[in-house]
Amino acid sequence: MHQTSPTVPARFPKRQHHGHSFLRLTRPQLASGAIAFTAMMAALPALPASADIVHVEAEVENLQSFVAPLSVAAIPEITRADYSITLFSVVQAPAPAGTGILSAFGGRAVSCEGCSSFHSGADFALLAGAPVLAIADGVVSEVGPSGSLGTYVKLEHVIDGETVTSTYAHLGAGSMPFALGDTVARGTQLGIVGMTGAATAPHLHFEIRLGGPFGRAINPLPWLAAHVNV
């Protein structure tokens, strides 16, 4: 029995392509197209829209160069000066402006029995019965009558950060109503002018001592000139 083999074609038939002409471009055509595309891309920066982009990029670079020096690391350290605030105490004079002085601070001739040769204060020439007022807020640190000062009161103050004692002496008998430890406000009436103690005429003996009731006595007139502010 004779068998025949099926016939096998020598090659596959070519497919037919329709509607896709770019698939049939030759190599020279593809090369020309690539060159044209490259030239077009190279020309894009010259276009108006591209010019705007380049301009914006340049502005950003300029802004960065300006902001860079203002970075936190570049800002110089600012040190706050050590400012201090001084609270000035309110101080008034113990007598009206223009009041005369009968006896000044310092050495003097003894004028009466019990009077000292060194005057530790200043004597203001006030009329009998005139009110005697506290020069500043304070606390009563000493009261009395005494042989030389008569009826008197001492106030302890803190004035501009310094402990100061003021003394008001030769007050009228019974006119001083305060006791040790009483708090007194500036301008409070402490008594009236008299001539108790070692005195030859009515007047106010006024002292300033620094550091407390037994502190150093100073000339009260320059001190008042430097501290009275009302």
C-alpha positions, 0 to 999 in steps of 0.5 A: 500500500502506497502512502503519500505525505501531506504537502508542506508549503515551502514558506508562509505566505506574506501578510498583507498590511493596510492602513499603517503606512509608518510601519513601512518607513524605510531606514533613511526616512526614520533617520530624517524623522529623528533628526527633525524631532531632535531639532524641534526639541532643541528649539523649544527654549526659544519659544515664548512659553519656554522663555517664561519658564527660564525667566521664573527659574532665574527669579527663583535662583535670585530669590535663593541667593537673597534668602540664603544670607538670612538663614538662622545660622547667619543671623547674629546673636542678639544679647539682651542688655541687663536693664534694671528698674529702679523704683523711686520712693515718694518723699516729701519735705518735713516743712513747707518750702521756704521755711527758715533754718534756726540751727544747721547740721554740725558744730555749734555754740552751746545755746541752752542747758542740755543742748549739744555742741554738735548738732545732729540735725537741722532746726526748722523755724516753724510756728508753735502748733504747725503740723509735723508730717512724715516724709515717707512711708515708714514704721515707728521705730522709737518714741519718747519724751527725752530730756533733750529731744522732748516729745519725739518720734523716729520712723524707719523707712526704706527709701530708694533701697536704703534703710533711713531713719527720720527723727521729729523732735520738740513736738508739742506735749501729748500731740504725738499719738503713735506707738512703737511698730505703728505703720505710718504713711507719707504725709501723716501728721505725727504731731505739732510743733512745740518746744519740749526738751532742750529748746529755747523757742518753738521749732522742729528738730529734724534728723536723717540717719542712714542704716537705722535709728542708731546709724550715722547722722548726716546733714538732712538738707542735702539729703532732702534736696536729693530725695524730695520728689513731691 
